[in-house]
């Protein structure tokens, strides 16, 4: 459905990372684009986000890098610590030859993507709920409107109604584990001075605490536990309970207050990433647990790659097949690797500590884990870091 001026048109459900990246990249290639967001505003839940080299390259390619990285935290290392606060694994980052990693507020990323979209002429409609799509290229809205397009994109999250209306879901699995996520102000004394700027994941039994500076002033914390750990997943967090598991983090835990939201970790895989003129991106297509910090990175990569592939394609359906064939293997590698890392949640402390101290020295396993971070995404070849 070309507009009168000859532009191709896209209708996108969801103003998250995948939807906004796709929208910006399409508009920058001459498409007209409308994004539908069911919420009344574009505000996001307060949390931090990890962006590795692959995601940073995408931000450069769509002109979002400079603004998105203002005030970002650039840590020197990522540590995994055991129940005795002993480092089991140390991943060097941001040095010569290392993968780059920054952390920012999720709100900063979304706001930057919105700005890039609007600069490119994307129309963003809030309070506009998508309930399905047709393979012929129609986005169906809750108010009965049928929006015709050359391309429809379902970027409407793990509960995607666009995806499900086309019977594309292969499986969706609750991993029985999740996290209370929160943002709190950074303060001296939360951790020893030498750890203040590091990214650190602490283990104790089946519980984890993720310590992530997200800016000079903001600290992103994730309290991870099993979905059957009823006392640990309560919000507000039970500070006495978490201090008992992590006594060396007492100074940090006492400041948790009433902040936080519990989210369960899930994985989703599709039969196909597209049907007719409809493509699925982001968590709707490839939800994964956060152990690699690549959920957002994969959404960025696949959104840009989608736009690059369909931009001038004579046949949208064929182009979507090419896009999936090229991008899906790495995304599923990322999903599978992240899910495998979650298996250690239930290991006894001593076993986990011993295994990770060995695994942390394996070059081959390190390459598997960092494969996505070191990848040069489609459309970013001209944008080195």
Beta strands, then each sheet from edge to edge (+ up, - down):
strand 1: 9-13
strand 2: 32-37
strand 3: 48-52
strand 4: 77-81
strand 5: 87-92
strand 6: 101-105
strand 7: 123-126
strand 8: 130-134
strand 9: 138-141
strand 10: 146-148
strand 11: 151-154
strand 12: 169-185
strand 13: 199-204
strand 14: 207-213
strand 15: 218-226
strand 16: 261-270
strand 17: 274-275
strand 18: 278-280
sheet 1: 7+ 2+ 1+ 11+ 18+ 17-
sheet 2: 3+ 6-
sheet 3: 5+ 4- 13- 14+ 15- 12+ 16-
sheet 4: 8+ 9- 10+
end
